[in-house]
Amino acid sequence: MQATASNPVYRRRLLAHRAGIALSVLAMGIGLAMLAWILATLLINGFGALSWNLFTADTPAPGGEGGGLRNAIVGSLMMVGISTLVSTPVGILAGIYLAEYGENNRFAQVTRFVTDIMLSAPSIVIGLFVYAIYVAKVQHFSGYAGSIALSLIAIPVVVRTTDNMLRLVPNSLLEAAYALGAPHWKVATTVRLRAVKAGVVTGALLAVARVSGETAPLLFTALNNQFFSADMNAPMANLPVVIYQFAMSPYDDWRALAWGGALLVTFAVLLLNILSRTLFSQKAPR
C-alpha cells in the first residue's frame, strides 16, 4: 500500500480523480442552487396569486381588476387532451412497427431518423409548419390547429419510448410465445407490449408533460381568446400563451395571474413526472 501511495503515476491519477469529483459536485451544486432559486421565486410569487377566482373567472380586460384563468385552463386541458388522444395510439403503433419489423427495413430506418429529428426540432418550427399547412388554408386560428401542433411534438416522444421499451423484452419470452403457436401480431400485442406496458404508459405521460408548457407553437395555431370558449374551431385561450402575454404586461394584476398560471403548469408537469416514476414505474424482475 505504501509502495502504491508513493508511486507518482498513482498520485497523479488520484489527484485527477479527486479534482474531477470535486468539479462534478460543484457543477451539481450550482445547478441545484439555480433550480432552487427558480422554484423558490415561482412558489413565492405563484402562491400569492392562488385564489378561487383563479379557477372560476376568465382573463380580465386590459386595465381591469380581478379576473382569473378559467378560460385558459379549460382551453389547455382540451387541446392537450385531444393531442394525447391522437399522439398516444399513433406513437404506440409506430413504435410497435419499428420494434417488430424495423430491424432490416429501409422504411423503418428512415422513420427512426425522422423521429430523432422531430425530437430535437424547435417547437416554433412545428408551429410554423402547422400554420402554413392548416391555419393559412382555413384563414383563422383554432384549437384544432393547436392540438395538431402539440400532437406532432408528442408523437416522436411516444414512438421512441415505445420502440426502446419493446427492445428490452428478452428474446426467450418471445421464442416461448412462438413455440406455443402464437401468431406474430398476437406476440407483439399481448406478450411483448404487455411486458413493458408500464414503460409505454410512462412515455405517454412524459409526452403530455412535454407539450403542457409549450408556448411557441400555440402562438401560431390557437393564438388566444380573452373569453371562455369551448369551440375548437375558433381561437382558444391556453395557459402558456396567457402566461407569456400577461408576464410582459404593465398591469400588476396580469403579472400576478401569470405567476399563478406558471405555478399551475409547474405543478401539473411535476404531478405527471411523479406518476411516471412511481405509479407506472417498471419494476425490475427478481
Secondary structure, 3 states (H helix, E strand, C coil): CHHHHCCHHHHHHHHHHHHHHHHHHHHHHHHHHHHHHHHHHHHHHHHCCCCHHHHHCCCCCCCCCCCCCHHHHHHHHHHHHHHHHHHHHHHHHHHHHHHHHCCCCHHHHHHHHHHHHHHHCCHHHHHHHHHHHHHHHHCCCCHHHHHHHHHHHHHHHHHHHHHHHHCCCCHHHHHHHHHCCCCHHHHHHHHHHHHCHHHHHHHHHHHHHHHHCCCHHHHCCCCCCCCCCCCCCCCCCCHHHHHHHHHCCCCHHHHHHHHHHHHHHHHHHHHHHHHHHCCCCCCCCC
